[in-house]
Amino acid sequence: SEIMNTELYIIYFDYREYDPDFARTHVKNGLVEYKLNKKFKIYKQTYKYQSKNKEKFMTTMLPDYIDKYCNYTREIKEQGLMCTKITYSSYGSKTEMVNEQFNLNISRQSIYLHEKELSPQYIYNKEQEILKEIEKLNIQPSGYYSYDEEFIKINKKIYVRLALIDVHTKMIINDELITKDQFNKEYIEKFLIESTKEIKLDTIITDGYRSYPEIIERLGAKHQLCTFHIMQNLMVKLNPYINTKKRLIESLTKANKKKEAKIEELKSKITLKRGRPKNSDKKVKNNINKRKKLKSEIDENKEKIRKYKAKIKEHIEYKETIKKIFRAKSFKTAMKYYHQLYDKLEELPPIIKNFIKTLSKKINKALEYTKDKKIPKTNNLVELLFKVTFPGKIKRIYRTYAGAVTQIKLDDLKWIEKNVLKKTGKNKIIS
């Protein structure tokens, strides 16, 4: 029909033996009009035949192209799912794309129902295909995993996504979406136990949530705290402090410029003469006193600016020393920088002092990476997984839990194909 650009009237004959008596006794029994994709008119042949001394009827089916009780071909049915595989788009947008591409008038509801029907089987088949490929490439869990959660809003209700990923193979070990009511430290422990019970377990990298240490200790694993999150906790307080001081400096600098301009203006209003002004010349004396006062205020502001700059410099230097703790390659070097601060705790500015006091309680867990080079110092990989497989722009868009789960599963499969199978396969070929 696309080539000829004309309406076709097709009679489709089917001689499949659905019943042993069909091939022997069937006769044609007229045609049934059928609208393929609710647009193209075709005619399906009907048959009458005898089976077990009863008269039976059969209408031609098109099982290679159209599912039973459906008006649309499989190609059309799969379009919504294909769109979801590539990227997020609303059902309205998917419908518009399908209608534009195939010159149809399919409804949004049909696209939604088709995708809902097809996605479970597609995901299952894809998972089986990936499992076979993983087995073929002999991809084994490394024992080093990154764990985190993210919060997702679906139809005004908060859900929590828990994910565990292998930091070396980039394989997603487990990815689950639960309601916020279910989320607690007991569920986190259950999730981690079930995720790691049949695989090698050495280390888990997490952020600083207070329940993690005892959970991971019970699992018998080493615990590495994400150093990025530790530094982030410092910067959350340090940045506003520094920015406040910078704003004060900016404000005082502007005030000084205005005062300097005022001094020049006052100078221009009198004629300068040699010697002291006469006591009777009150206008000149007032002018001079005003300028002296402005000059004094400028000097006071400059002193404040100097102090603010010194405070900023001091805090930045402490921040750089803290950074050196987590940039160190050996435990000994890291502890040397740590003790440079801890040994003079009472002399430190309040923000730095409170940070070091908090860090002292978890310094060993923050430096596990210095004892084992296989341990990464951050759990950025799992956060990257969140951003790639369910980015922020679609977190609050989904109306149903099932729709969000389907999108996450499809994107997880895409992640595994791209970051696990392709890279591992490529490395195998090179080796």
Buried (B, 14 or more C-beta within 10 A) or exposed (E): EEEEEEEEEEEBEBEEEEBEBBEEBBEEBEBEEBEBBEBBEBBBBBBBBBBEEEEBEBBBBBEEEBBEEBBBBBEBBBBBBBBBBEEBBEBEEBBBBBBEEBEBEBEBEBBBBBBBBBBEEBBEEBBEEBEEBBEEBEBEBBBBBBBBBBEBBBEEEEBBBBBBBBBBBBBBBBBBBBEEEEBEEEBBBEBBEEBBEEBEBBBBBBBBBEEBBEBBEEBEBBBBBBBBBBBEBBEEBBEEBBEEBEEBBEEBEEEBEEBEEBBEEBEEEBEEEEEEBEEEBEEBBEBBEEBEEBEEEBEEBEEEBEEBEEBBEEBEEBBEBBBBBBEBEEBEBBBEBBEBBBEEEEEBBEBBBEBBEBBEEBBEBBBBBBEEEEBBBBBBBBBBBBEBBBEEEBBEEBEEBEBBBBBBBBBBBBBBBEBBBEEBBEEEEEE
